[in-house]
Amino acid sequence: MGRILAIDYGKRRTGIAVTDPSQIIANGLTTVETKTLFEFLADYMQREAVERIVVGLPRQTTGEMSENWKRVEPFVNRLRKLYPDVTVNLYDERFTSVMAHRVMLESGIGRKARQDKALVDKISACIILEDYLESKRGL
């Protein structure tokens, strides 16, 4: 069984989270500059077995696609071409940034660290992955 990788794709930075090989626990992995994302993925997927990639689907609160969709859609299409043996799913990412800030507050992270957008992106990717895992378990 391979890992599940979650991606919170952004214009400048992309948060990445991953499961353990048993696909039970989601962990924030890193945040990378979006311009280097494909190099990061190539390196990571060469070292680790990944069976599925879950990409945050950028929607507005109304359910319509957000501005970021015009960047996410070509990214997803390229992912599917580069990794045809890996399933690529889109998963609703609404409110993940708000939830990431809440998690940071509740965990006691200082004000300065809460302003670290890279940390927010990594936590957001982890939330996307946790929600995806829960939906597959029927929770």
The first five atom37 places (N, CA, C, CB, O) and aatype in JSON, in Angstrom:
{
  "aatype": [12, 7, 1, 9, 10, 0, 9, 3, 18, 7, 11, 1, 1, 16, 7, 9, 0, 19, 16, 3, 14, 15, 5, 9, 9, 0, 2, 7, 10, 16, 16, 19, 6, 16, 11, 16, 10, 13, 6, 13, 10, 0, 3, 18, 12, 5, 1, 6, 0, 19, 6, 1, 9, 19, 19, 7, 10, 14, 1, 5, 16, 16, 7, 6, 12, 15, 6, 2, 17, 11, 1, 19, 6, 14, 13, 19, 2, 1, 10, 1, 11, 10, 18, 14, 3, 19, 16, 19, 2, 10, 18, 3, 6, 1, 13, 16, 15, 19, 12, 0, 8, 1, 19, 12, 10, 6, 15, 7, 9, 7, 1, 11, 0, 1, 5, 3, 11, 0, 10, 19, 3, 11, 9, 15, 0, 4, 9, 9, 10, 6, 3, 18, 10, 6, 15, 11, 1, 7, 10],
  "atom_mask": [
    [1, 1, 1, 1, 1],
    [1, 1, 1, 0, 1],
    [1, 1, 1, 1, 1],
    [1, 1, 1, 1, 1],
    [1, 1, 1, 1, 1],
    [1, 1, 1, 1, 1],
    [1, 1, 1, 1, 1],
    [1, 1, 1, 1, 1],
    [1, 1, 1, 1, 1],
    [1, 1, 1, 0, 1],
    [1, 1, 1, 1, 1],
    [1, 1, 1, 1, 1],
    [1, 1, 1, 1, 1],
    [1, 1, 1, 1, 1],
    [1, 1, 1, 0, 1],
    [1, 1, 1, 1, 1],
    [1, 1, 1, 1, 1],
    [1, 1, 1, 1, 1],
    [1, 1, 1, 1, 1],
    [1, 1, 1, 1, 1],
    [1, 1, 1, 1, 1],
    [1, 1, 1, 1, 1],
    [1, 1, 1, 1, 1],
    [1, 1, 1, 1, 1],
    [1, 1, 1, 1, 1],
    [1, 1, 1, 1, 1],
    [1, 1, 1, 1, 1],
    [1, 1, 1, 0, 1],
    [1, 1, 1, 1, 1],
    [1, 1, 1, 1, 1],
    [1, 1, 1, 1, 1],
    [1, 1, 1, 1, 1],
    [1, 1, 1, 1, 1],
    [1, 1, 1, 1, 1],
    [1, 1, 1, 1, 1],
    [1, 1, 1, 1, 1],
    [1, 1, 1, 1, 1],
    [1, 1, 1, 1, 1],
    [1, 1, 1, 1, 1],
    [1, 1, 1, 1, 1],
    [1, 1, 1, 1, 1],
    [1, 1, 1, 1, 1],
    [1, 1, 1, 1, 1],
    [1, 1, 1, 1, 1],
    [1, 1, 1, 1, 1],
    [1, 1, 1, 1, 1],
    [1, 1, 1, 1, 1],
    [1, 1, 1, 1, 1],
    [1, 1, 1, 1, 1],
    [1, 1, 1, 1, 1],
    [1, 1, 1, 1, 1],
    [1, 1, 1, 1, 1],
    [1, 1, 1, 1, 1],
    [1, 1, 1, 1, 1],
    [1, 1, 1, 1, 1],
    [1, 1, 1, 0, 1],
    [1, 1, 1, 1, 1],
    [1, 1, 1, 1, 1],
    [1, 1, 1, 1, 1],
    [1, 1, 1, 1, 1],
    [1, 1, 1, 1, 1],
    [1, 1, 1, 1, 1],
    [1, 1, 1, 0, 1],
    [1, 1, 1, 1, 1],
    [1, 1, 1, 1, 1],
    [1, 1, 1, 1, 1],
    [1, 1, 1, 1, 1],
    [1, 1, 1, 1, 1],
    [1, 1, 1, 1, 1],
    [1, 1, 1, 1, 1],
    [1, 1, 1, 1, 1],
    [1, 1, 1, 1, 1],
    [1, 1, 1, 1, 1],
    [1, 1, 1, 1, 1],
    [1, 1, 1, 1, 1],
    [1, 1, 1, 1, 1],
    [1, 1, 1, 1, 1],
    [1, 1, 1, 1, 1],
    [1, 1, 1, 1, 1],
    [1, 1, 1, 1, 1],
    [1, 1, 1, 1, 1],
    [1, 1, 1, 1, 1],
    [1, 1, 1, 1, 1],
    [1, 1, 1, 1, 1],
    [1, 1, 1, 1, 1],
    [1, 1, 1, 1, 1],
    [1, 1, 1, 1, 1],
    [1, 1, 1, 1, 1],
    [1, 1, 1, 1, 1],
    [1, 1, 1, 1, 1],
    [1, 1, 1, 1, 1],
    [1, 1, 1, 1, 1],
    [1, 1, 1, 1, 1],
    [1, 1, 1, 1, 1],
    [1, 1, 1, 1, 1],
    [1, 1, 1, 1, 1],
    [1, 1, 1, 1, 1],
    [1, 1, 1, 1, 1],
    [1, 1, 1, 1, 1],
    [1, 1, 1, 1, 1],
    [1, 1, 1, 1, 1],
    [1, 1, 1, 1, 1],
    [1, 1, 1, 1, 1],
    [1, 1, 1, 1, 1],
    [1, 1, 1, 1, 1],
    [1, 1, 1, 1, 1],
    [1, 1, 1, 1, 1],
    [1, 1, 1, 0, 1],
    [1, 1, 1, 1, 1],
    [1, 1, 1, 0, 1],
    [1, 1, 1, 1, 1],
    [1, 1, 1, 1, 1],
    [1, 1, 1, 1, 1],
    [1, 1, 1, 1, 1],
    [1, 1, 1, 1, 1],
    [1, 1, 1, 1, 1],
    [1, 1, 1, 1, 1],
    [1, 1, 1, 1, 1],
    [1, 1, 1, 1, 1],
    [1, 1, 1, 1, 1],
    [1, 1, 1, 1, 1],
    [1, 1, 1, 1, 1],
    [1, 1, 1, 1, 1],
    [1, 1, 1, 1, 1],
    [1, 1, 1, 1, 1],
    [1, 1, 1, 1, 1],
    [1, 1, 1, 1, 1],
    [1, 1, 1, 1, 1],
    [1, 1, 1, 1, 1],
    [1, 1, 1, 1, 1],
    [1, 1, 1, 1, 1],
    [1, 1, 1, 1, 1],
    [1, 1, 1, 1, 1],
    [1, 1, 1, 1, 1],
    [1, 1, 1, 1, 1],
    [1, 1, 1, 1, 1],
    [1, 1, 1, 1, 1],
    [1, 1, 1, 0, 1],
    [1, 1, 1, 1, 1]
  ],
  "atom_positions": [
    [[0.85, -1.18, 0.0], [0.0, 0.0, 0.0], [0.89, 1.23, 0.0], [-0.96, 0.0, 1.22], [1.82, 1.33, 0.8]],
    [[0.61, 2.16, -0.89], [1.4, 3.39, -0.97], [0.78, 4.5, -0.15], [0.0, 0.0, 0.0], [-0.35, 4.39, 0.33]],
    [[1.53, 5.54, 0.0], [1.08, 6.7, 0.75], [0.06, 7.51, -0.05], [2.28, 7.59, 1.14], [-0.05, 7.37, -1.27]],
    [[-0.68, 8.35, 0.65], [-1.53, 9.35, 0.02], [-0.88, 10.7, 0.29], [-3.03, 9.29, 0.57], [-0.55, 11.03, 1.43]],
    [[-0.71, 11.47, -0.76], [-0.09, 12.77, -0.68], [-1.18, 13.82, -0.9], [1.06, 12.92, -1.73], [-1.97, 13.7, -1.83]],
    [[-1.22, 14.85, -0.06], [-2.19, 15.93, -0.23], [-1.46, 17.22, -0.57], [-3.05, 16.11, 1.05], [-0.38, 17.49, -0.04]],
    [[-2.05, 17.99, -1.45], [-1.44, 19.22, -1.93], [-2.42, 20.38, -1.79], [-0.99, 19.07, -3.4], [-3.53, 20.34, -2.3]],
    [[-1.97, 21.41, -1.07], [-2.71, 22.67, -0.98], [-1.98, 23.64, -1.9], [-2.79, 23.22, 0.52], [-1.05, 24.33, -1.49]],
    [[-2.41, 23.67, -3.17], [-1.71, 24.39, -4.23], [-1.96, 25.88, -4.13], [-2.14, 23.88, -5.59], [-3.1, 26.33, -4.06]],
    [[-0.88, 26.63, -4.13], [-1.0, 28.08, -4.09], [-0.18, 28.75, -5.17], [0.0, 0.0, 0.0], [0.68, 28.12, -5.8]],
    [[-0.44, 30.0, -5.38], [0.26, 30.76, -6.42], [1.77, 30.82, -6.15], [-0.31, 32.19, -6.53], [2.57, 30.65, -7.07]],
    [[2.15, 31.06, -4.91], [3.57, 31.17, -4.55], [4.1, 29.96, -3.8], [3.79, 32.4, -3.71], [5.2, 29.48, -4.08]],
    [[3.31, 29.46, -2.86], [3.72, 28.34, -2.02], [2.68, 27.24, -2.08], [3.94, 28.79, -0.56], [1.5, 27.49, -2.3]],
    [[3.16, 26.01, -1.89], [2.26, 24.86, -1.88], [2.54, 24.03, -0.64], [2.44, 24.01, -3.17], [3.67, 23.61, -0.39]],
    [[1.49, 23.79, 0.13], [1.6, 22.95, 1.31], [1.43, 21.49, 0.93], [0.0, 0.0, 0.0], [0.61, 21.16, 0.07]],
    [[2.2, 20.63, 1.58], [2.16, 19.2, 1.26], [2.04, 18.41, 2.56], [3.41, 18.77, 0.46], [2.75, 18.67, 3.53]],
    [[1.14, 17.44, 2.54], [0.96, 16.52, 3.66], [0.96, 15.11, 3.1], [-0.37, 16.82, 4.47], [0.74, 14.91, 1.91]],
    [[1.22, 14.14, 3.97], [1.32, 12.76, 3.52], [0.85, 11.82, 4.62], [2.77, 12.42, 3.1], [0.95, 12.13, 5.8]],
    [[0.34, 10.67, 4.21], [-0.03, 9.64, 5.19], [1.17, 8.75, 5.46], [-1.24, 8.81, 4.69], [2.17, 8.78, 4.75]],
    [[1.03, 7.96, 6.49], [1.97, 6.88, 6.72], [1.69, 5.81, 5.66], [1.85, 6.29, 8.19], [0.67, 5.9, 4.98]],
    [[2.56, 4.81, 5.49], [2.32, 3.8, 4.46], [1.0, 3.02, 4.61], [3.46, 2.82, 4.45], [0.48, 2.5, 3.63]],
    [[0.47, 2.95, 5.83], [-0.81, 2.26, 6.06], [-2.02, 3.15, 5.79], [-0.87, 1.74, 7.48], [-3.16, 2.69, 5.89]],
    [[-1.77, 4.4, 5.46], [-2.82, 5.38, 5.14], [-3.77, 5.63, 6.31], [-3.6, 4.91, 3.95], [-4.98, 5.76, 6.13]],
    [[-3.2, 5.69, 7.5], [-4.01, 5.92, 8.7], [-3.81, 7.32, 9.26], [-3.67, 4.88, 9.76], [-4.77, 7.99, 9.64]],
    [[-2.56, 7.77, 9.3], [-2.22, 9.03, 9.95], [-1.77, 10.05, 8.91], [-1.12, 8.82, 11.01], [-0.95, 9.75, 8.04]],
    [[-2.3, 11.26, 9.0], [-1.89, 12.36, 8.12], [-0.88, 13.23, 8.86], [-3.12, 13.21, 7.66], [-1.07, 13.58, 10.02]],
    [[0.2, 13.58, 8.17], [1.23, 14.44, 8.73], [1.56, 15.55, 7.75], [2.5, 13.64, 9.08], [1.65, 15.32, 6.54]],
    [[1.73, 16.76, 8.27], [2.23, 17.83, 7.43], [3.66, 17.51, 7.04], [0.0, 0.0, 0.0], [4.49, 17.2, 7.9]],
    [[3.96, 17.57, 5.77], [5.3, 17.21, 5.3], [6.18, 18.46, 5.14], [5.21, 16.45, 3.97], [7.24, 18.56, 5.76]],
    [[5.74, 19.39, 4.31], [6.55, 20.57, 4.03], [5.73, 21.59, 3.26], [7.81, 20.19, 3.26], [4.58, 21.35, 2.9]],
    [[6.34, 22.71, 3.02], [5.82, 23.72, 2.1], [6.94, 24.01, 1.12], [5.34, 25.03, 2.86], [8.09, 24.23, 1.51]],
    [[6.61, 24.01, -0.16], [7.62, 24.3, -1.19], [7.15, 25.48, -2.03], [7.89, 23.04, -2.08], [5.96, 25.77, -2.12]],
    [[8.12, 26.14, -2.64], [7.75, 27.17, -3.6], [7.06, 26.48, -4.77], [9.0, 28.0, -4.07], [7.54, 25.47, -5.27]],
    [[5.96, 27.02, -5.2], [5.17, 26.39, -6.26], [6.0, 26.19, -7.53], [3.93, 27.23, -6.57], [5.81, 25.21, -8.24]],
    [[6.9, 27.11, -7.81], [7.71, 26.97, -9.03], [8.63, 25.75, -8.98], [8.53, 28.22, -9.25], [9.11, 25.31, -10.03]],
    [[8.89, 25.21, -7.79], [9.75, 24.02, -7.67], [8.96, 22.76, -7.33], [10.82, 24.25, -6.62], [9.54, 21.72, -7.03]],
    [[7.64, 22.86, -7.37], [6.79, 21.76, -6.92], [7.01, 20.47, -7.71], [5.35, 22.16, -7.02], [7.1, 19.4, -7.11]],
    [[7.09, 20.54, -9.02], [7.25, 19.31, -9.81], [8.6, 18.64, -9.54], [7.11, 19.62, -11.29], [8.68, 17.41, -9.55]],
    [[9.65, 19.42, -9.3], [10.94, 18.82, -8.94], [10.83, 18.12, -7.59], [12.05, 19.89, -8.9], [11.34, 17.01, -7.41]],
    [[10.15, 18.78, -6.63], [9.97, 18.16, -5.32], [9.21, 16.85, -5.44], [9.23, 19.12, -4.37], [9.6, 15.84, -4.87]],
    [[8.11, 16.87, -6.2], [7.3, 15.67, -6.36], [8.07, 14.54, -7.03], [6.05, 15.98, -7.17], [7.96, 13.38, -6.62]],
    [[8.85, 14.86, -8.04], [9.64, 13.83, -8.72], [10.6, 13.18, -7.75], [10.4, 14.43, -9.92], [10.74, 11.95, -7.74]],
    [[11.27, 13.98, -6.95], [12.22, 13.45, -5.97], [11.5, 12.61, -4.91], [13.0, 14.6, -5.3], [11.92, 11.5, -4.59]],
    [[10.41, 13.15, -4.38], [9.68, 12.45, -3.32], [9.11, 11.12, -3.83], [8.55, 13.34, -2.77], [9.22, 10.09, -3.15]],
    [[8.52, 11.15, -5.0], [7.87, 9.94, -5.51], [8.87, 8.9, -5.98], [6.93, 10.3, -6.66], [8.53, 7.73, -6.15]],
    [[10.1, 9.31, -6.19], [11.15, 8.35, -6.51], [11.57, 7.6, -5.24], [12.37, 9.07, -7.15], [11.95, 6.43, -5.3]],
    [[11.49, 8.28, -4.09], [11.89, 7.68, -2.81], [10.77, 6.95, -2.1], [12.43, 8.75, -1.91], [11.02, 5.98, -1.38]],
    [[9.53, 7.39, -2.29], [8.37, 6.84, -1.56], [7.31, 6.34, -2.53], [7.77, 7.9, -0.62], [7.11, 6.91, -3.6]],
    [[6.64, 5.28, -2.13], [5.52, 4.77, -2.93], [4.28, 5.62, -2.63], [5.25, 3.25, -2.62], [3.82, 5.68, -1.49]],
    [[3.77, 6.27, -3.66], [2.57, 7.1, -3.53], [1.51, 6.5, -4.44], [2.86, 8.61, -3.89], [1.73, 6.36, -5.65]],
    [[0.38, 6.15, -3.87], [-0.68, 5.56, -4.71], [-1.77, 6.55, -5.07], [-1.29, 4.39, -4.01], [-2.54, 6.32, -6.0]],
    [[-1.84, 7.68, -4.33], [-2.9, 8.65, -4.59], [-2.42, 10.04, -4.22], [-4.19, 8.28, -3.8], [-1.68, 10.23, -3.25]],
    [[-2.84, 11.01, -5.01], [-2.57, 12.42, -4.71], [-3.92, 13.11, -4.6], [-1.66, 13.09, -5.79], [-4.76, 13.02, -5.5]],
    [[-4.11, 13.82, -3.5], [-5.34, 14.57, -3.28], [-4.98, 16.05, -3.35], [-6.0, 14.21, -1.89], [-4.15, 16.54, -2.58]],
    [[-5.6, 16.75, -4.28], [-5.33, 18.17, -4.48], [-6.53, 18.96, -3.99], [-5.02, 18.49, -5.98], [-7.67, 18.64, -4.33]],
    [[-6.26, 19.98, -3.2], [-7.34, 20.83, -2.71], [-8.07, 21.51, -3.85], [0.0, 0.0, 0.0], [-7.45, 22.15, -4.71]],
    [[-9.38, 21.37, -3.86], [-10.23, 21.98, -4.89], [-10.66, 23.35, -4.39], [-11.49, 21.08, -5.21], [-11.41, 23.46, -3.42]],
    [[-10.17, 24.4, -5.05], [-10.43, 25.75, -4.55], [-11.83, 26.26, -4.91], [-9.39, 26.72, -5.1], [-12.11, 26.59, -6.06]],
    [[-12.69, 26.3, -3.92], [-14.05, 26.79, -4.11], [-14.3, 27.98, -3.18], [-15.09, 25.68, -3.85], [-13.69, 28.09, -2.12]],
    [[-15.18, 28.84, -3.6], [-15.63, 29.94, -2.76], [-16.72, 29.4, -1.83], [-16.16, 31.15, -3.61], [-17.19, 28.27, -2.01]],
    [[-17.12, 30.17, -0.86], [-18.15, 29.74, 0.07], [-19.47, 29.46, -0.64], [-18.36, 30.78, 1.14], [-20.31, 28.7, -0.14]],
    [[-19.66, 30.07, -1.81], [-20.89, 29.86, -2.58], [-20.87, 28.52, -3.33], [-21.08, 31.0, -3.58], [-21.89, 28.09, -3.87]],
    [[-19.71, 27.88, -3.37], [-19.58, 26.63, -4.11], [-18.96, 26.82, -5.48], [0.0, 0.0, 0.0], [-18.56, 25.85, -6.12]],
    [[-18.87, 28.06, -5.94], [-18.25, 28.34, -7.24], [-16.74, 28.21, -7.11], [-18.64, 29.75, -7.75], [-16.18, 28.35, -6.03]],
    [[-16.08, 27.94, -8.25], [-14.63, 27.85, -8.24], [-14.03, 29.21, -7.9], [-14.11, 27.34, -9.61], [-14.53, 30.25, -8.32]],
    [[-12.95, 29.17, -7.15], [-12.27, 30.42, -6.79], [-11.27, 30.8, -7.88], [-11.55, 30.29, -5.43], [-11.09, 30.08, -8.86]],
    [[-10.65, 31.94, -7.69], [-9.66, 32.46, -8.62], [-8.5, 31.49, -8.83], [-9.13, 33.81, -8.12], [-7.93, 31.43, -9.92]],
    [[-8.16, 30.73, -7.81], [-7.01, 29.82, -7.89], [-7.28, 28.62, -8.8], [-6.65, 29.32, -6.49], [-6.33, 27.92, -9.18]],
    [[-8.52, 28.36, -9.16], [-8.85, 27.22, -10.01], [-8.11, 27.28, -11.35], [-10.36, 27.16, -10.25], [-7.73, 26.25, -11.9]],
    [[-7.92, 28.5, -11.88], [-7.25, 28.63, -13.18], [-5.79, 28.17, -13.1], [-7.31, 30.09, -13.66], [-5.18, 27.9, -14.14]],
    [[-5.23, 28.08, -11.91], [-3.88, 27.55, -11.74], [-3.92, 26.07, -11.36], [-3.12, 28.34, -10.66], [-3.07, 25.29, -11.79]],
    [[-4.91, 25.69, -10.57], [-5.01, 24.3, -10.1], [-5.35, 23.34, -11.24], [-6.06, 24.18, -8.99], [-4.77, 22.26, -11.34]],
    [[-6.27, 23.72, -12.09], [-6.7, 22.81, -13.16], [-5.55, 22.37, -14.07], [-7.78, 23.48, -14.0], [-5.4, 21.17, -14.3]],
    [[-4.71, 23.29, -14.6], [-3.59, 22.83, -15.42], [-2.57, 22.02, -14.62], [-2.89, 24.02, -16.06], [-1.95, 21.1, -15.15]],
    [[-2.41, 22.36, -13.33], [-1.51, 21.59, -12.47], [-1.99, 20.15, -12.35], [-1.42, 22.23, -11.08], [-1.2, 19.21, -12.49]],
    [[-3.28, 19.96, -12.11], [-3.85, 18.62, -11.98], [-3.72, 17.85, -13.3], [-5.33, 18.7, -11.55], [-3.38, 16.66, -13.3]],
    [[-4.0, 18.51, -14.4], [-3.87, 17.86, -15.71], [-2.43, 17.39, -15.96], [-4.3, 18.81, -16.84], [-2.21, 16.29, -16.47]],
    [[-1.47, 18.22, -15.59], [-0.06, 17.83, -15.76], [0.31, 16.68, -14.83], [0.87, 19.03, -15.5], [1.04, 15.77, -15.22]],
    [[-0.18, 16.72, -13.6], [0.07, 15.62, -12.66], [-0.41, 14.29, -13.24], [-0.64, 15.9, -11.3], [0.3, 13.29, -13.2]],
    [[-1.61, 14.31, -13.77], [-2.2, 13.08, -14.32], [-1.39, 12.56, -15.51], [-3.65, 13.34, -14.75], [-1.3, 11.35, -15.7]],
    [[-0.81, 13.45, -16.3], [0.01, 13.03, -17.43], [1.36, 12.49, -16.96], [0.23, 14.19, -18.4], [1.84, 11.48, -17.48]],
    [[1.96, 13.15, -15.99], [3.27, 12.73, -15.49], [3.22, 11.43, -14.69], [3.87, 13.81, -14.65], [4.16, 10.64, -14.73]],
    [[2.13, 11.22, -13.98], [2.0, 10.05, -13.09], [0.7, 9.29, -13.4], [2.03, 10.49, -11.6], [-0.22, 9.29, -12.59]],
    [[0.63, 8.65, -14.57], [-0.61, 7.98, -14.97], [-1.01, 6.81, -14.07], [-0.48, 7.49, -16.38], [-2.17, 6.41, -14.06]],
    [[-0.06, 6.26, -13.32], [-0.36, 5.14, -12.43], [-0.79, 5.58, -11.04], [0.85, 4.23, -12.32], [-1.11, 4.75, -10.19]],
    [[-0.8, 6.88, -10.81], [-1.19, 7.43, -9.51], [-2.56, 8.1, -9.67], [-0.13, 8.46, -8.97], [-2.75, 8.94, -10.55]],
    [[-3.5, 7.72, -8.83], [-4.82, 8.34, -8.85], [-4.72, 9.76, -8.32], [-5.85, 7.51, -8.02], [-4.1, 9.99, -7.28]],
    [[-5.31, 10.7, -9.03], [-5.33, 12.1, -8.59], [-6.79, 12.48, -8.35], [-4.66, 13.06, -9.67], [-7.62, 12.42, -9.25]],
    [[-7.07, 12.88, -7.1], [-8.42, 13.3, -6.72], [-8.4, 14.77, -6.34], [-8.95, 12.44, -5.56], [-7.41, 15.29, -5.84]],
    [[-9.52, 15.43, -6.58], [-9.73, 16.78, -6.09], [-10.62, 16.69, -4.85], [-10.37, 17.71, -7.19], [-11.56, 15.9, -4.82]],
    [[-10.31, 17.49, -3.84], [-11.09, 17.46, -2.61], [-11.3, 18.89, -2.13], [-10.38, 16.6, -1.52], [-10.36, 19.68, -2.05]],
    [[-12.54, 19.21, -1.8], [-12.94, 20.56, -1.39], [-12.04, 21.1, -0.27], [-14.41, 20.56, -0.93], [-11.9, 20.47, 0.78]],
    [[-11.45, 22.26, -0.51], [-10.54, 22.84, 0.48], [-11.12, 24.08, 1.16], [-9.23, 23.2, -0.18], [-10.4, 24.81, 1.84]],
    [[-12.41, 24.31, 1.01], [-13.0, 25.49, 1.64], [-12.73, 25.48, 3.14], [-14.51, 25.56, 1.38], [-12.85, 24.44, 3.8]],
    [[-12.38, 26.61, 3.65], [-12.18, 26.86, 5.08], [-10.92, 26.24, 5.67], [-13.36, 26.36, 5.83], [-10.71, 26.34, 6.87]],
    [[-10.07, 25.59, 4.85], [-8.89, 24.96, 5.44], [-7.93, 25.99, 6.03], [-8.17, 24.13, 4.39], [-7.3, 25.71, 7.05]],
    [[-7.8, 27.16, 5.41], [-6.9, 28.18, 5.97], [-7.42, 28.68, 7.31], [-6.73, 29.35, 4.98], [-6.65, 28.9, 8.24]],
    [[-8.73, 28.87, 7.4], [-9.34, 29.29, 8.66], [-9.12, 28.23, 9.73], [-10.86, 29.58, 8.48], [-8.77, 28.53, 10.87]],
    [[-9.33, 26.97, 9.35], [-9.13, 25.87, 10.28], [-7.66, 25.76, 10.69], [-9.6, 24.55, 9.67], [-7.37, 25.45, 11.85]],
    [[-6.75, 26.0, 9.76], [-5.32, 25.95, 10.08], [-4.97, 27.01, 11.12], [-4.47, 26.16, 8.81], [-4.22, 26.73, 12.06]],
    [[-5.51, 28.22, 10.96], [-5.26, 29.26, 11.96], [-5.83, 28.86, 13.32], [-5.87, 30.6, 11.5], [-5.21, 29.11, 14.36]],
    [[-6.99, 28.25, 13.31], [-7.61, 27.81, 14.57], [-6.74, 26.75, 15.25], [-9.02, 27.27, 14.31], [-6.53, 26.8, 16.46]],
    [[-6.25, 25.8, 14.46], [-5.37, 24.76, 15.0], [-4.12, 25.39, 15.62], [-4.97, 23.74, 13.89], [-3.68, 24.99, 16.7]],
    [[-3.57, 26.37, 14.93], [-2.37, 27.03, 15.44], [-2.66, 27.76, 16.75], [-1.82, 28.01, 14.4], [-1.85, 27.72, 17.67]],
    [[-3.79, 28.42, 16.82], [-4.16, 29.12, 18.07], [-4.35, 28.13, 19.21], [-5.45, 29.93, 17.87], [-3.83, 28.33, 20.31]],
    [[-5.09, 27.06, 18.94], [-5.39, 26.07, 19.97], [-4.15, 25.32, 20.44], [-6.41, 25.1, 19.47], [-4.11, 24.82, 21.57]],
    [[-3.14, 25.22, 19.57], [-1.94, 24.49, 19.95], [-0.95, 25.37, 20.71], [-1.29, 23.91, 18.73], [0.08, 24.88, 21.17]],
    [[-1.25, 26.65, 20.83], [-0.4, 27.54, 21.59], [0.77, 28.11, 20.81], [0.0, 0.0, 0.0], [1.7, 28.66, 21.4]],
    [[0.73, 27.99, 19.49], [1.79, 28.57, 18.67], [1.76, 30.08, 18.81], [1.64, 28.14, 17.17], [0.69, 30.69, 18.76]],
    [[2.92, 30.68, 18.99], [3.03, 32.12, 19.2], [2.54, 32.94, 18.01], [0.0, 0.0, 0.0], [2.41, 32.44, 16.9]],
    [[2.28, 34.2, 18.29], [1.73, 35.1, 17.26], [2.64, 35.2, 16.04], [1.51, 36.5, 17.85], [2.16, 35.17, 14.9]],
    [[3.94, 35.31, 16.26], [4.89, 35.43, 15.16], [4.84, 34.19, 14.26], [6.33, 35.64, 15.7], [4.82, 34.32, 13.04]],
    [[4.82, 33.01, 14.85], [4.76, 31.76, 14.08], [3.43, 31.63, 13.33], [4.95, 30.54, 15.0], [3.39, 31.06, 12.24]],
    [[2.35, 32.15, 13.9], [1.05, 32.08, 13.23], [1.01, 32.92, 11.97], [-0.06, 32.53, 14.17], [0.16, 32.71, 11.1]],
    [[1.93, 33.87, 11.85], [2.0, 34.7, 10.66], [2.82, 34.04, 9.55], [2.6, 36.05, 11.0], [2.92, 34.57, 8.45]],
    [[3.4, 32.9, 9.84], [4.21, 32.15, 8.86], [3.27, 31.47, 7.87], [5.13, 31.1, 9.57], [2.66, 30.45, 8.18]],
    [[3.15, 32.04, 6.68], [2.21, 31.51, 5.69], [2.59, 30.12, 5.22], [2.14, 32.44, 4.5], [1.71, 29.34, 4.84]],
    [[3.87, 29.79, 5.23], [4.3, 28.45, 4.85], [3.75, 27.42, 5.84], [5.84, 28.36, 4.78], [3.34, 26.33, 5.43]],
    [[3.75, 27.76, 7.12], [3.2, 26.86, 8.13], [1.7, 26.69, 7.93], [3.5, 27.39, 9.54], [1.17, 25.58, 8.06]],
    [[1.02, 27.78, 7.63], [-0.42, 27.72, 7.37], [-0.7, 26.8, 6.18], [-1.0, 29.14, 7.1], [-1.63, 26.0, 6.23]],
    [[0.1, 26.91, 5.12], [-0.1, 26.07, 3.94], [0.11, 24.59, 4.25], [0.85, 26.51, 2.81], [-0.64, 23.74, 3.78]],
    [[1.13, 24.28, 5.04], [1.41, 22.89, 5.41], [0.28, 22.33, 6.26], [2.75, 22.78, 6.16], [-0.16, 21.2, 6.05]],
    [[-0.19, 23.1, 7.22], [-1.3, 22.66, 8.07], [-2.57, 22.51, 7.23], [-1.53, 23.65, 9.24], [-3.34, 21.58, 7.44]],
    [[-2.8, 23.42, 6.3], [-3.97, 23.33, 5.43], [-3.94, 22.03, 4.62], [-4.03, 24.55, 4.47], [-4.97, 21.37, 4.47]],
    [[-2.77, 21.67, 4.09], [-2.65, 20.41, 3.35], [-2.96, 19.23, 4.26], [-1.24, 20.27, 2.75], [-3.59, 18.26, 3.83]],
    [[-2.53, 19.3, 5.49], [-2.8, 18.22, 6.45], [-4.3, 18.13, 6.74], [-2.01, 18.46, 7.77], [-4.84, 17.02, 6.85]],
    [[-4.97, 19.26, 6.85], [-6.41, 19.26, 7.09], [-7.15, 18.67, 5.89], [-6.92, 20.7, 7.37], [-8.09, 17.89, 6.06]],
    [[-6.73, 19.03, 4.68], [-7.33, 18.45, 3.47], [-7.18, 16.93, 3.51], [-6.66, 19.03, 2.18], [-8.13, 16.2, 3.24]],
    [[-5.99, 16.46, 3.86], [-5.73, 15.02, 3.9], [-6.55, 14.33, 5.0], [-4.24, 14.76, 4.11], [-7.12, 13.27, 4.77]],
    [[-6.6, 14.93, 6.17], [-7.4, 14.34, 7.26], [-8.87, 14.25, 6.87], [-7.25, 15.17, 8.55], [-9.51, 13.23, 7.09]],
    [[-9.4, 15.33, 6.29], [-10.8, 15.32, 5.86], [-11.04, 14.26, 4.79], [-11.21, 16.71, 5.32], [-12.04, 13.55, 4.82]],
    [[-10.11, 14.15, 3.86], [-10.23, 13.13, 2.8], [-10.25, 11.74, 3.41], [-9.06, 13.26, 1.79], [-11.09, 10.91, 3.06]],
    [[-9.33, 11.46, 4.33], [-9.27, 10.15, 4.98], [-10.57, 9.85, 5.73], [-8.08, 10.08, 5.93], [-11.09, 8.74, 5.66]],
    [[-11.07, 10.83, 6.45], [-12.33, 10.65, 7.19], [-13.48, 10.37, 6.25], [-12.64, 11.88, 8.04], [-14.34, 9.54, 6.55]],
    [[-13.52, 11.05, 5.1], [-14.62, 10.82, 4.14], [-14.56, 9.41, 3.58], [-14.56, 11.85, 3.0], [-15.6, 8.81, 3.3]],
    [[-13.37, 8.88, 3.4], [-13.22, 7.51, 2.86], [-13.57, 6.46, 3.91], [-11.79, 7.29, 2.36], [-13.97, 5.35, 3.57]],
    [[-13.42, 6.82, 5.18], [-13.77, 5.88, 6.27], [-15.24, 6.0, 6.65], [-12.89, 6.15, 7.5], [-15.75, 5.21, 7.44]],
    [[-15.91, 6.99, 6.06], [-17.33, 7.18, 6.36], [-17.58, 7.86, 7.68], [0.0, 0.0, 0.0], [-18.64, 7.69, 8.27]],
    [[-16.6, 8.64, 8.16], [-16.76, 9.33, 9.43], [-17.45, 10.66, 9.27], [-15.42, 9.54, 10.09], [-17.67, 11.37, 10.26]]
  ]
}
